Amino acid sequence: MNMKKENINKIIESKIANLPTRYGTFDVKAYKDGFQEHLAIMSKNFKDIEEPLVRVHSECLTGDAIGSLKCDCSNQLDLALKLISKEGGLVVYHRQEGRNIGLVNKINAYNLQDQGYDTVEANLKLGFQEDERDYSAVEYILKDLGLKKMRLITNNPRKINFFEKTGIEIVERIPAITQTNKFNENYLKTKKDQLGHLL
C-alpha cells in the first residue's frame, strides 16, 4: 500500500458548506487532489472537540450507493455517520475506489471473485498490489482541519500505522464491526486472514 506520493498534487479546497442529511446536519468541505475529489463530513461541533471520532472511509460505489452485500462498506459508513452525528467528529470520504484500482478494475476483480478468487488474489491477478491506496491527501485534510488527536474508527491496522506516522495522536481505536451476511463472509475472512484486519 502506498503511503506517500513522491510528488503530491497541489490540493484545491472548497469553502465549508452546510449539509442536512438523514443522519443530522453536517458541515462539508471538498478537496481536489489531481483527478480525485475527497469530502470531509464534520459534525457541527467538530472544532470544539479535543478528541473527535474520525473515520477515513474509502469510496465504494457498489456498496455505498447501490447497497452491495458483497462487502461491509455501506454498513461501516452508516455506522460512522451515526456515531459522529451523536458524539461529534469527522468522516473523510476518500475517493479511491476498489482499494484504488478504479471502478472498471474493481468489477473485473468481482468477475474473478465469481470464479473463486478472494479479493487479494483478484487484485494480484489483475497486476495490482493487494491494496493500492495512498493516504497523502487524507493527511493533508486532517492537518488542514487542525486535528491533533482522534478516536479512530477502523478495523484496518495499516490505517492505524499510517496515521501514527502523521504526528496525529490516536487516543482510542473504535471498532467498525457491522452485521455479516452470506455474501460477504469470505470477503471479511480475507480481510482478517490476509490483510490483518481487527475483526
N, C-alpha and C positions, 0 to 999 in steps of 0.2 A: 504494500500500500504506500503510495506516495504521500509524504508528509509535507514537503515544501516544494513549490515550483522554483526552478532556478531563476526564472525571470517572471515574477508575478505581474500580471497585467495591472494597469492603472485601474483602480476601482472607482466607479462612478456611483454616487449615492443620491437617493431621492430625499425629499423632505419627509417628515413624520406626518402620518395621516391617521384619522380615526376610522376604526373598522368594527361595526357591530356584527356579531355572529351569534349562532345558536348557543355558543359556549359562554357568551358575555361580550363586552365591548373591549377591544384591544387598541393599542397604538401599533402601527406598522411602518416599517421603513424598508425600502428595497435597495439592493446593492447589485451593480452590474460588474462582473469580472470577465472580461473578454466577451464570449458569446453566452456565458451563463449568468443568470439572474437569480439572486437569492433573496429571501424575505425574513426579516426579523419581526416576530409577533410578540409584543410585550404587553403584560398586564398594565393597567393604568397606574399602579403603584410601584412598578418595576424599579424606578430610580431611587425609591425610598427604602428599598430592602437591601440590607447589608449582605445577606447570603441567599440570593434568589434561586429558585428552581430553574434549571436550564436543560433543555432538550435540543440536541442537534439532530434534526430529522432528515434523513436522506430521501430525496424525492422518489416516489414510487407511484407512477401514474396508474398502473393497473390496480394497485391496492387502494391508494388514497382517493382516486376519482371514480373508479369503477367498482370497487369493493371486492377485488380478487380474494379468494380464500386460499391461494397458494402460498401466502406469506402472512406475517403478522403486522405489516407496516401500518395499515389503516388503523388497526386497534391500538398500536403504540402512539400514533399521532392523536387519536381520540383521547387516550389516557393523559397524554402530556397537556393538551389544551384544557382539559377539565381540571387538572392539577394546578396549572398556572392561573386559571381563572379564579380558583378557590384560594390558593395560597400566595400567588404572586410570582412572577418570573418571566421567562423568555423561551420561545421556541424559535430556533433558526431553521427555516425550511431550506435545506441545502440541495440545490438543483443539480444533482449528479446521479442521474437515472441509472438503475441497474448496477450499483457499485461503480458508477462512472464508465460503463461501457456503452451507454446510449440505448435508446428505446429499440431500434432495429436489432441490435445485437442481443438485447435482453430477450426479445421474442424468439430469436434464434436459440438462445440458451434454454428458453421454455421448451422449444422443439426437442432439444437434446434431453431435457429432463423427461419429456414424454417417452423417450426411448430408454430411460433407465439411469441416466447420469444424474448425479446430485449437482447442486448449484456450483460448488467449487470445481468439480470435474468439467462441467459445461463451460465455465469461463476459460479454463485452461485449454480445453479442446478448441475453443474459438481463437486461441492465441493471446489471451489476456492473462494478467495476474489474477489471483483469486479475489483481490479487492484493489480496484484502480483509483479509489477516491483520494482526493487531495484536499487538505483542510486549511490551506493558506488563507482563503477568503473568510473562512469561519473565524480564524484567529483575528483577522482584521476587524470583522464585525464585532466580536466580543470586546476587543480593546476600544473600538470606536464608541461603543455603548458604555464604556467606563467600568467594565466588570473586573473586580479584584478577587472576589470569592464566589463560589457557586455550589449548589447542591445539584449534582449532575444526574439526570435521568437517563440511564443507559444500562445495557447488558454487555456492551462491547468493550473488552479490555484494551483494544487498540485505541479507541477514542480516549479512554482514561489516560493511557500512556502519552498520547499526543498532547492533551490539554495540560498535563503535568509539566510538559516542557515549555508551555507558553508563559509560565510565571503566574497564571491564574490559579488560585488555591481551590482545590476540590475538598470541601469540608465534609461532604457526605455523598455516597452513591445511592441513588434511589432506583431500585429495580424496575424495569419496564416489562413486567410479566402480564401477559394477557391470555385469554382463553384459546386453547388449541382446537383444531378440527382435523378430520381425516385427510384433508388436502394439504395441510402444512406441517404435519408431524415429521416427515422426512426432512423438510426444509429446516425446521428448528433443531432436529437432531444433528444435521450437518453444521449448523451454526455452533452448536455446543461442542461437538466432537472434533471438527476440523478448524474452526475459527476461534475456539476458546471462549465463546460467549457464556456469560454467567447466568445460565438457565437452570 
